[in-house]
Amino acid sequence: MTRSLAGIRLGAQPASSDGSVSAANIEQWEQNIPPTVELARTILNHTNVKDALVNRKAVVADQHVFNTEVSFKTGPITNQKSSGRCWLFATTNVLRYNVMKKFNLEDFQLSQSYLFFFDKLNKANYYLELMIENADLPIDDRLIQHLSSDLISDGGQWDMVVNLLETYGVVPQSVYPESFHSSMSGPLNSLLKTKLREDALILRDLTSSLQSAPAAEARATLRTKKEELMKEVYTIMSATLGVPPLPGADGAQEKFVWDFYDKDGKPGHWEGTPHDFYAIAKGQYSPADSFSLINDPRNDFGKLYTVDKLGNLWGGRPVLYVNTQIDDLKQAVVKMVKAGLPVFFGCDVGQSSDRNYGIMDTALFEYERAFDITLGLSKADRLRMGESSMTHAMVISAVHVDPATGKPLRYKVENSWGDAAGEKGWFMMTDAWFEQFVYQVVVPKALAPKELVKVYESGEKVVLPPWDPMGSLA
């Protein structure tokens, strides 16, 4: 791609002959500091840049008011605390709507920790299987290094959570509550990474020693050893997170008992398996029948994409995206909200957003005026240069639609950072921000454009490399 040179002042200052920053460069730069930067120097050396440069006009304009909203109200605002489980919180925040309606509840959460346990356990297994599968590659191969860099991230993608839901179901949070290590996952992740990297070397060495053995025998030996190593991983996790309701060897699940009060104060009682409870939570549109629309302007629209070596359950549902125009994502959101459905979406929450105001707006900070600069990266360029990727998953529960055009102007967002952030935990996202920093919207097939459903069902995938930014985990 050829970038425009418009605005570049050739010969405006002496160039260093050897490419270094010279004293002449610095002197020239200092002599040409504009008045606006002089003012910025007075203010910004003793205050937070973001706090000082908030655009008051944007804050005033960005009202937390919406004219098209999911009718059923949920609570409370959830808090993922010191963990990267936003995708699991977004998923359970979507699914709890159906549970709360059925049981007439005012305050309810599904157990994020339950899904976290089985995701982490399966990611460990996924990594070790990949180490067996690619044991012939050198240890410093880019793939091996990439897979071993963040092998059990807290994050995930929609298809990965569908794997968990379909395999393990869901339970109320009171049945499998938070633990220290689910709310602060860093220490557990650090231990597991050390353990699994060592296990990977054990499996690689065993592979080398089995080179002359028959393929079936070698595979059986490696799998037996891997299961011994996975038992140790399970031991660590069950000790730090607690033992969840477990699937039986015969496919049956442990039953659990859930007692509760409804919003009228009446006691209730339910018992069954996590799969039984999932049948209630998934409602009219099953998560398995929903798929991801993405907006990735680097790549062709109207095609199905996947990311190589990305997943959690070995042999499970692959991560798939249908790439399309941003307006298709917006229209999907409006259609779902009008149908009474909250929307799971993935974005880059750290860009042009403020946690205290609960605002996501491309006009929120006045960096260009303060520093006399231009920030002009396109959405595609941000992805190419590693400036942006899908870092966070949240839920849209309302939109403010222009009565004249029917187009969305702003969106109501349910976050998982507790009720001290934003407007009692709720955020407001402008349509301009949506265009630039929203990458994914999950939509049921029944509510998606038919031509995009056909792309999804075609199975004709473009495979992106494991390190592609679309492989980032929200």
Secondary structure, 3 states (H helix, E strand, C coil): CCCCCCCCCCCCCCCCCCCCCCHHHHHHHHHCCCHHHHHHHHHHCCCCHHHHCECHHHHHHCCCCCCEECCCCCCCCCECCECCCHHHHHHHHHHHHHHHHHHCCCCCCECHHHHHHHHHHHHHHHHHHHHHHCCCCCCCCHHHHHHHHCCCCCCCCHHHHHHHHHHHCCCECCCCCCCHHHHECHHHHHHHHHHHHHHHHHHHHHHHHCCCCCHHHHHHHHHHHHHHHHHHHHHHHHHHHCCCCCECCCCCECCEEEEEECCCCCEEEEEECHHHHHHHHCCCCCHHHEEEEECCCCCCCCEEEEECCCCCCCCCCCCEEEECCHHHHHHHHHHHHHCCCCEEEEECCCCCEECCCCEECCCCECHHHHHCCCCCCCHHHHHHCCCCCCCEEEEEEEEEECCCCCCEEEEEEECCECCCCCECCEEEEEHHHHHHHEEEEEEEHHHCCHHHHHHHHHCCEEEECCCCHHHCCC
